[in-house]
Amino acid sequence: MPSLSYPQSSLALSLLNNNERLLFSSREREEVEGKVSSVFKPHSLEIDKRSTRLDSRLHHVPLGQVSFNRLKYGGEVRIQPERLEDFFLIQMPLRGEAHIISDGQPLRSVAGIGSVLNPTQLLDMRWSSACDQLILRIERQALEQTCSSYLGRPIKKHLVFEIGLSWQSNPHWYSMMTYLSQVLDQGPPSPLLYPQLEQLVLGTLLSVQPHSYSQALLNSEQRLAPRHVKRVEEYIQDHADEAITPAMLANLAGVSLRTLYAGFKDFRGVSPMEYLRSIRLKRVREELCLQGPNCSVTDIATRWGFGHMGRFSQEYRRLFGENPSETKRKS
């Protein structure tokens, strides 16, 4: 696969030449800091003494939970956003370079070597005056929920990626970017396409860039769960609204309670009852999405076996990245 000559690529040109996608162009530090903060997050922007002024511009293309951006400061700057908190940031230099420190880990990012910045890590960046970057912002809850759905269970620890991304030489990333180039070249895509485009980006990132759940995803693809685990899973999915005990599940599977728990831990990473709770949480979410605005979160949660509302809300947010009330409001 030939390397992608990005400054001449259709995506870079469409982002650069379409005035409708130009969010701002400015030489004033305060305006630049404010405009960039509005797209990403409030941060500190310092101009190096060797740069007398800026020549900045930002192009922006929103696609639901993902946004495409092209940013140039036009001067040597230091950017200190602290922690991103609510989103992941993928930066791909088209020209120039950026020196990044993420939780003490340094990276020199140049053409072909991008960076994946995690929400939970402390961030400090220096961009050269020639630095011109294509940037993907990905909402944290969307990416963690996708990872959770691939695993078939909630993720219990932060999703953390390796910082360096060889974005020009990776054939899967290249193909994904090429396809998106073609879509964007046709003009603004229909919002009906947003979920498909989001999942294309999220799934590609989870598959090509090493992260804290890479091995777990690989194991879930390569290892077939034993028959007794699958049988219990099917029973739970069909009878999640009924009273279920561990002993009942072990008897149904025809194995000992210890064997049943060991099978779920080895092949699903959770216990049978944790799997049951995740299924019930999904059923609660389905009802919240279908019911009208007058439905009660407490009534639905109680009907699905959740008696402690504080604990229920914590588990719900960990699995879906939002509170039950937010799901209800969106519906």
Buried (B, 14 or more C-beta within 10 A) or exposed (E): EEEBEBEEBBBBBBBBEBEEBBBBBBEEBEBBBBBBBEBBBEBEBEBBEEBEEBBBBBBBBBBBBBBBBBBBBBBBBBBEBEBBEEBBBBBBBBBBBBBBBBEEEEBEBBBBBBBBBBBEBEBBBBBBBBBBBBBBBBBBBBBBBBBBBBBBBBBEEBBBBBBBBEBBEBEEBBEBBEBBBEBBEEEBBEEEBBEEBBBBBBBBBBBBBEBBBBEBBEEBEEEEBBEBBBBBBEBBEEBBEEEBEBEBBBEBBEBEBEBBBBBBEEBBBBBBBBBBBBBBBBBBBEBBEEBEEEBEBEEBBBBBBBEEBEEBBEBBBBBBBBBBEBBBEEB
